[in-house]
Amino acid sequence: TDPKLSLGSDWFALTGCALWLTGLLGESLADRQLARFRADPANKGKVCQTGLWNYSRHPNYFFEWLVWVGYAVFALGSPWGWLGLIAPALMLHFLLNVTGIPMTEELSLKSKGDAYRAYQRTTSAFVPWFKRTTKCAYNLGETLRNDLLLREAVAHQREWNSYSNAFKRAWSAFLAKSAQEPCLVAWATEALCDGKETPSLRILAGMDAINEPLDVQERFKKAVRELGWEPPSDMRLVGLLSALEVVTQIKSGEVEPERGLREILTMWQNNDYPSALGGFVQVEDVLYWDETDRPKNYDLKKAVLAEVEVLLSGVAAIEDELSNLGHD
């Protein structure tokens, strides 16, 4: 027997056994922790974030897969042993993409809603890893100043704020293509009452939003053009502009921080996740952390107000920069 071959086989055998044992113990521990969590009636509807579940959303799947990796590594010490890698590779594919994690996550989202969404944002899906607890990088002033979408929003802010709330709602609905027609007709009626007058605006105000949806949309576009308006056509930009309005209202006290946070997060989700709003996501996520990770005496209102100050500071810095460029 070749001593080198024997040494290699022993190494694969020992490593394979270690992985197998780690997987077996880890899966057993994860299952026990989840069972203990579910057995407590006080945890009904909550997300398990104790023990291994604080570091992975599916530690039981990970360690079950590790058992099969152990088998495969053990087999590598023998001729044709590499064929053993097929089993854990297939298992990984099914866990990540087919029947394992996708189905489990879908059920969890239905039963736990926002709490599970926050868990998804902060916790590794498969491989156990440290929870994302640090403040997002885009909250730093320098990063905010370099956020291209935020810079564009600041450049359009004065124009956007000049529009009526009815038009902003109508334009947002038009871009989102979501039950927009009644909103468009309602804006036309209000605009006429405010003294605005164009041929298409008058026609739009008298249209049937239910039975003439396509005609309403076309007439709305013509009315906007006839008014000489050029609102942003990028839905993400419009969403960010709307969120900045809410941020300003929180700052002035017009909107309660908790209510404003909900509105901002809705805009964040519905408009392809503008990164400048990511700090508010982090503010909410903390509510769903395990108590051992959450800062003591966490005050949601103060956290929202602090995030408002960070974002408005970034906006002010961009305004100063754009103003200086204009003077130059």
C-alpha positions as CSV (number, residue, x, y, z in Angstrom):
1,T,0.0,0.0,0.0
2,D,1.3,3.5,-0.9
3,P,1.9,5.3,2.4
4,K,1.0,8.7,0.8
5,L,-2.3,7.2,-0.4
6,S,-3.0,5.8,3.0
7,L,-2.2,9.1,4.7
8,G,-4.6,10.9,2.3
9,S,-7.3,8.4,2.9
10,D,-7.0,8.8,6.6
11,W,-7.2,12.6,6.3
12,F,-10.4,12.4,4.3
13,A,-11.8,9.8,6.7
14,L,-11.1,12.0,9.8
15,T,-12.3,15.2,8.2
16,G,-15.4,13.4,6.9
17,C,-16.2,12.0,10.3
18,A,-15.7,15.5,11.9
19,L,-18.1,17.1,9.5
20,W,-20.6,14.3,9.9
21,L,-20.5,14.6,13.7
22,T,-20.8,18.4,13.6
23,G,-23.8,18.2,11.3
24,L,-25.5,15.6,13.4
25,L,-25.0,17.5,16.6
26,G,-25.9,20.8,15.0
27,E,-29.1,19.5,13.4
28,S,-30.2,17.9,16.7
29,L,-29.5,21.1,18.7
30,A,-31.3,23.3,16.1
31,D,-34.4,21.1,16.2
32,R,-34.4,21.1,20.1
33,Q,-34.1,24.9,20.2
34,L,-37.0,25.3,17.8
35,A,-39.2,22.8,19.6
36,R,-38.5,24.5,23.0
37,F,-39.4,27.9,21.4
38,R,-42.6,26.7,19.9
39,A,-43.6,25.0,23.2
40,D,-43.9,28.3,24.9
41,P,-47.4,29.8,24.3
42,A,-45.9,33.3,24.6
43,N,-44.0,32.8,21.4
44,K,-47.0,32.2,19.2
45,G,-46.7,34.2,16.0
46,K,-43.1,35.2,16.8
47,V,-39.9,34.4,15.0
48,C,-37.5,32.0,16.7
49,Q,-34.1,33.8,17.1
50,T,-32.6,31.9,19.9
51,G,-29.5,29.8,19.8
52,L,-28.5,28.8,16.3
53,W,-31.6,30.4,14.9
54,N,-30.0,33.8,15.7
55,Y,-27.3,33.1,13.2
56,S,-29.2,31.3,10.4
57,R,-32.8,31.2,9.3
58,H,-32.5,27.5,8.6
59,P,-29.7,26.0,10.7
60,N,-31.4,22.6,10.7
61,Y,-31.2,22.5,6.9
62,F,-27.6,23.6,7.0
63,F,-26.4,21.0,9.4
64,E,-28.5,18.3,7.7
65,W,-26.6,19.2,4.5
66,L,-23.3,19.1,6.4
67,V,-24.0,15.5,7.4
68,W,-24.1,14.6,3.7
69,V,-20.9,16.7,3.0
70,G,-19.3,14.5,5.7
71,Y,-20.2,11.4,3.8
72,A,-18.8,12.8,0.6
73,V,-15.5,13.9,2.1
74,F,-15.1,10.5,3.7
75,A,-15.6,8.9,0.3
76,L,-12.9,11.1,-1.3
77,G,-10.2,8.8,0.1
78,S,-11.2,6.0,-2.2
79,P,-11.1,5.5,-6.0
80,W,-14.1,7.2,-7.6
81,G,-14.9,8.8,-4.3
82,W,-15.5,12.1,-6.0
83,L,-18.9,10.7,-7.1
84,G,-20.0,11.1,-3.6
85,L,-20.0,14.9,-4.1
86,I,-23.0,14.6,-6.3
87,A,-25.4,13.9,-3.4
88,P,-24.6,17.0,-1.3
89,A,-24.5,19.1,-4.4
90,L,-28.0,18.0,-5.4
91,M,-29.2,18.4,-1.9
92,L,-27.9,21.9,-1.7
93,H,-29.7,22.8,-4.9
94,F,-33.0,21.5,-3.7
95,L,-32.7,23.1,-0.3
96,L,-31.8,26.6,-1.7
97,N,-33.9,26.6,-4.8
98,V,-36.7,24.1,-4.8
99,T,-38.5,22.5,-1.9
100,G,-36.5,23.5,1.2
101,I,-35.9,27.2,2.0
102,P,-38.3,28.7,-0.6
103,M,-41.4,26.8,0.6
104,T,-40.5,27.3,4.3
105,E,-39.9,31.0,3.8
106,E,-43.2,31.5,1.9
107,L,-45.1,29.9,4.8
108,S,-43.3,31.9,7.4
109,L,-44.0,35.2,5.5
110,K,-47.7,34.3,5.5
111,S,-47.8,33.5,9.2
112,K,-45.4,36.1,10.6
113,G,-45.4,38.9,8.1
114,D,-43.2,41.9,8.8
115,A,-41.4,40.2,11.7
116,Y,-40.2,37.5,9.3
117,R,-39.2,40.1,6.6
118,A,-37.1,41.9,9.2
119,Y,-35.5,38.5,10.2
120,Q,-34.7,37.9,6.5
121,R,-33.0,41.3,6.2
122,T,-30.7,40.7,9.2
123,T,-30.1,37.0,9.3
124,S,-28.2,34.6,7.0
125,A,-30.5,32.3,5.1
126,F,-28.4,29.2,5.3
127,V,-24.8,29.3,6.6
128,P,-24.8,30.4,10.3
129,W,-23.2,33.8,10.5
130,F,-23.2,36.9,12.6
131,K,-26.4,39.0,12.5
132,R,-26.1,42.2,10.5
133,T,-26.3,44.6,13.5
134,T,-24.0,47.4,12.3
135,K,-25.5,50.7,11.0
136,C,-25.8,50.6,7.2
137,A,-22.9,52.3,5.3
138,Y,-25.2,54.5,3.3
139,N,-26.2,56.3,6.5
140,L,-22.8,57.9,6.5
141,G,-22.9,61.5,5.2
142,E,-20.2,61.0,2.6
143,T,-22.1,58.0,1.1
144,L,-25.4,59.9,1.1
145,R,-23.7,62.7,-0.9
146,N,-22.6,60.2,-3.5
147,D,-26.0,58.5,-3.8
148,L,-26.9,59.3,-7.4
149,L,-30.7,58.7,-6.9
150,L,-30.7,61.0,-3.8
151,R,-28.8,63.7,-5.7
152,E,-31.4,63.5,-8.5
153,A,-34.2,63.7,-6.0
154,V,-32.7,66.8,-4.4
155,A,-32.4,68.4,-7.8
156,H,-36.1,67.7,-8.5
157,Q,-37.3,68.5,-5.0
158,R,-38.4,72.1,-5.5
159,E,-40.3,71.2,-8.7
160,W,-42.0,68.2,-7.1
161,N,-43.0,70.2,-4.0
162,S,-44.7,72.7,-6.3
163,Y,-47.3,70.1,-7.4
164,S,-50.5,69.6,-5.5
165,N,-50.9,66.5,-3.4
166,A,-53.7,65.3,-5.7
167,F,-51.4,65.5,-8.7
168,K,-48.6,63.7,-6.8
169,R,-51.0,60.9,-6.0
170,A,-52.2,60.8,-9.5
171,W,-48.7,60.8,-11.0
172,S,-47.5,58.1,-8.6
173,A,-50.5,55.9,-9.4
174,F,-50.0,56.5,-13.2
175,L,-46.4,55.4,-13.0
176,A,-47.2,52.4,-10.8
177,K,-50.1,51.4,-13.1
178,S,-52.2,50.5,-10.0
179,A,-56.0,51.4,-10.0
180,Q,-55.0,54.7,-11.3
181,E,-57.9,55.9,-13.5
182,P,-60.2,57.3,-10.7
183,C,-57.2,59.1,-9.2
184,L,-56.4,60.7,-12.5
185,V,-60.0,61.9,-13.0
186,A,-60.2,63.2,-9.4
187,W,-57.0,65.3,-10.0
188,A,-58.4,66.8,-13.2
189,T,-61.6,67.9,-11.3
190,E,-59.5,69.4,-8.5
191,A,-57.2,71.2,-11.0
192,L,-60.1,72.8,-12.7
193,C,-61.5,74.0,-9.4
194,D,-58.0,75.5,-8.7
195,G,-58.2,77.6,-11.9
196,K,-56.1,75.5,-14.2
197,E,-57.5,75.2,-17.7
198,T,-56.5,73.1,-20.7
199,P,-58.6,71.3,-23.3
200,S,-57.4,67.8,-22.2
201,L,-57.9,68.7,-18.5
202,R,-61.5,69.6,-19.0
203,I,-62.2,66.4,-21.1
204,L,-60.4,64.3,-18.5
205,A,-62.5,65.6,-15.6
206,G,-65.7,64.4,-17.4
207,M,-64.5,61.0,-18.4
208,D,-65.7,57.6,-17.1
209,A,-62.7,56.2,-15.2
210,I,-64.2,52.7,-15.0
211,N,-65.2,52.2,-18.6
212,E,-62.6,54.2,-20.4
213,P,-59.3,53.3,-18.6
214,L,-57.0,53.5,-21.6
215,D,-58.5,56.8,-22.8
216,V,-58.2,58.2,-19.3
217,Q,-54.5,57.4,-19.3
218,E,-53.8,59.0,-22.7
219,R,-55.9,62.1,-21.8
220,F,-54.0,62.4,-18.5
221,K,-50.6,62.4,-20.3
222,K,-51.9,65.1,-22.7
223,A,-53.2,67.2,-19.9
224,V,-49.8,67.1,-18.1
225,R,-48.1,68.1,-21.3
226,E,-50.5,71.0,-22.0
227,L,-49.8,72.3,-18.5
228,G,-46.1,72.4,-19.4
229,W,-45.2,70.1,-16.6
230,E,-42.4,67.6,-16.7
231,P,-42.6,65.5,-13.5
232,P,-40.0,62.7,-13.1
233,S,-40.9,59.5,-15.0
234,D,-38.6,57.2,-12.8
235,M,-40.8,55.4,-10.2
236,R,-37.9,55.0,-7.8
237,L,-37.2,58.7,-8.0
238,V,-40.8,59.6,-7.4
239,G,-40.9,57.2,-4.5
240,L,-37.8,58.8,-2.9
241,L,-39.2,62.3,-3.4
242,S,-42.4,61.2,-1.7
243,A,-40.4,59.7,1.2
244,L,-38.4,62.9,1.6
245,E,-41.7,64.8,2.0
246,V,-42.6,62.5,4.9
247,V,-39.1,62.8,6.4
248,T,-39.6,66.6,6.4
249,Q,-43.0,66.3,7.9
250,I,-41.6,64.1,10.7
251,K,-38.9,66.7,11.3
252,S,-41.5,69.5,11.6
253,G,-43.8,67.5,13.8
254,E,-46.7,67.2,11.2
255,V,-46.3,63.4,11.2
256,E,-45.7,61.2,14.2
257,P,-42.3,59.3,13.8
258,E,-43.9,55.8,14.1
259,R,-46.5,56.6,11.4
260,G,-43.9,58.3,9.2
261,L,-41.7,55.2,9.5
262,R,-44.5,53.0,8.2
263,E,-45.1,55.3,5.3
264,I,-41.4,55.5,4.4
265,L,-41.0,51.7,4.6
266,T,-44.0,51.3,2.3
267,M,-42.5,53.6,-0.2
268,W,-39.1,51.8,0.1
269,Q,-40.8,48.4,-0.6
270,N,-43.0,49.7,-3.5
271,N,-40.2,51.6,-5.3
272,D,-37.4,49.1,-5.7
273,Y,-35.7,49.8,-2.4
274,P,-33.9,53.2,-2.7
275,S,-30.7,52.8,-0.7
276,A,-31.0,56.3,0.8
277,L,-34.0,55.0,2.9
278,G,-32.1,51.9,4.1
279,G,-31.4,53.4,7.5
280,F,-35.1,53.5,8.3
281,V,-35.3,49.8,7.4
282,Q,-32.5,49.2,10.0
283,V,-34.5,51.2,12.6
284,E,-37.4,48.9,12.2
285,D,-35.3,45.7,12.0
286,V,-34.0,46.3,15.5
287,L,-37.5,45.7,16.9
288,Y,-37.3,42.1,15.7
289,W,-33.8,41.3,17.0
290,D,-33.4,38.8,19.8
291,E,-33.5,40.7,23.2
292,T,-29.8,39.8,23.8
293,D,-28.8,41.7,20.6
294,R,-31.2,44.6,20.9
295,P,-29.9,47.8,22.5
296,K,-31.2,48.3,26.0
297,N,-34.2,50.7,26.4
298,Y,-34.5,51.0,22.6
299,D,-36.7,54.0,21.8
300,L,-38.2,53.7,18.3
301,K,-39.3,57.4,18.2
302,K,-35.8,58.6,19.0
303,A,-34.3,56.2,16.5
304,V,-36.6,57.5,13.7
305,L,-35.8,61.1,14.6
306,A,-32.1,60.4,14.6
307,E,-32.4,58.8,11.1
308,V,-34.4,61.8,9.9
309,E,-31.5,64.0,11.0
310,V,-29.0,61.9,9.2
311,L,-30.9,61.9,5.9
312,L,-31.7,65.6,6.0
313,S,-28.0,66.4,6.7
314,G,-27.1,64.4,3.6
315,V,-29.8,66.3,1.6
316,A,-28.5,69.7,2.9
317,A,-25.0,68.8,1.9
318,I,-26.2,67.9,-1.6
319,E,-28.2,71.2,-1.8
320,D,-25.1,73.2,-0.9
321,E,-23.0,71.4,-3.4
322,L,-25.6,71.9,-6.2
323,S,-25.9,75.5,-5.2
324,N,-22.2,76.1,-5.5
325,L,-22.1,74.4,-8.9
326,G,-24.9,76.7,-10.0
327,H,-22.9,79.8,-9.0
328,D,-19.8,78.5,-10.7
